Amino acid sequence: MSTDLTAPRWLDEEEQQAWRSYLRASRLLEVALDRDLLAHGVQLSEYEIMSMLSENPRRRLRMSEIATLVVQSRSRLTHTASRLEKRGFVRREPCEGDRRGVELVLTDEGYAAVEAIAPLHVASVRAALTDHLTRAQLLAMGAAMAAIADGIEATGACEEVAEGVLPA
């Protein structure tokens, strides 16, 4: 009996249901979190970058590193940085020790914005995500998503996004 290795491995009924549940929930989650942040003048993609910068002791990260962390093309990150820069939340500076690179630096105004928005954002995360799961479910979801991210990163797909080959 020969097996066609090019034939698709179709999802069974349970897998299809799980996949569709994931798609719907992930989209609803992003819309809910974005909606709550927009009430405070920032998008989820902007807040994610600002909060990452705020967690760095020097409140700065290399643009290429941020692009990889948030899975955005460098051009999309540049546009996001420009919007944040216009509001005074960040500034771009040459990398210390490597003048060819650029770092995004969180300003004092940006840090104050993160401090003001963070309690509201964590309440939004709890209301939209964690309050609907047991701790075991949440931790299992985190482990599953980390495994998925690791598997995708191993293919090099994230490098393609960062280089702008794929839309982000």
N, C-alpha and C positions, 0 to 999 in steps of 0.2 A: 504494500500500500504506500503510495507516494503522497507526500505532504507538500502542498504549494507554499513555499516560504515567502512568496510575494503577496499572498492573500491577506487581507486585513484581519486583525484579531478583534472582531467585533466585541463590544461590551455586552455582557449579559444584562438581564433586566435589573438586577440589583446594582450592578456597576453603573448602568445608565442612570438610574435614579440617584445614586450617590453623586455622580458627576453633575447632573442637573441641579441637585440641591446645593452643591458647592458653588456652581456658577451664580445661581440666584442669590444665595446668602452673601457671597463675596461682593457682588454688585450692590446689594442693599446695604451692606456694612459700609462700603466706601461712600455711598450716597449719604447715609446718615451721618457719618463722621465729617464729611465735607460740608454738609449743610450746617452742622453745629459750629464748625470753624468759620464758615463764611459769615455767620452772624457777628463774628469778631474781626472780620476784615482780612482773613487769610484762607488760603486753600489748604487742603490736607497735604498736598505735595510741598507747599511752601513751609508749613509748620514742621513737617518731618525733617526738612533740612535745617531749619532754625533750631529745633530741639537737639539734633545731632551735634550741631556746633556748640550749643549751650552745655552739653555733656563733656565736651573736650576741655581739659584744664586751661588751655590757651584760647579757647573759643574760636578755633580756626582749623580748617581741613583743606587739603589739596582738592581742587575741583575734580580732578580725575578720580580721586578716592570717593568723593561724594557721589559722582555719577555711578560708580560701581555699587555703592551701598544702597542707593535708592532705585537702581535699575532704570536709569534714564540715559538717553544719548547725551553726549557732551553738548550738542547744540540745544537740546531741550533744557538741559541744566543751565546753560548760558542765558536762555530766555527767562527762566525762573529766577536766576540770580539777578538779572536786570530789573525784574519787577520788585524784588526785595530791596535792591539797592535804591530804587527810586523812592521807596518809603523810608529809607534811612535805617533799615534793619541789618543790612550787611554792607561790606565793602570788599572789593577785590584788591589783593596785594600780591606782588611777586613773592614766590616761595623763598624763605630764608635758606640760604645755602644752595639754591638752584634757581637762578633768576629766569630760567625758561618756563618754569611751572607757575601756576597761579593758585593762590589760596583764597578761600572765601572766609571772611572774618565777620563774626557776629558783633555788631556795635552794641554800645550800652543801651541804646534805644531798642534794639532787637532783643537783647537779653531781658529787658524790662517787659517787652511784649510776651516773650515766652513765659516768664514768671506769672504774668497776669492770665494768660490763656491756659497754661498747663492744668490747673485744677478743673477748669471747665472741660478740657479735652479728656482728662482721665475719667471724669464723670460720664462723658459721652461714650467712651470706650466701655465702661462698666455697663451702662444702660443698653448699648447696642450689641455687646459681645459677651463679656464675662458673666453678667447676671443671668444669662440663659444657659450656662453650662455649670456642671459640677467642677470642682478643682481638678479632679482626675480627667474629665473630658477636656478641659482647657490645656492641661499639660500634655495630654495625648495629641491634641490638635497641634500644639507647638512642636512637638517631636516629629509629627507627620509632615508638617510644613517645612521644617528644617531638612528632613530627608529629601523632600521634593526639591528644595532649593539646591541642596548639595548635588543631587542627580542632574539637574539642569545645568548648574555651573560646571560640572565635569564635562559637559558636551561642548563648552566654549560659547554657548549662546549669549551669555552676559557680556563677553568680550565683543561680540558682534553688535550688541545694543550700544555699548559704550563708544564704539568706533563709528556709530551712526549708520551701520549697514542695515539694521532693522529699525522700523519705527518704534518709538518708545512713548 
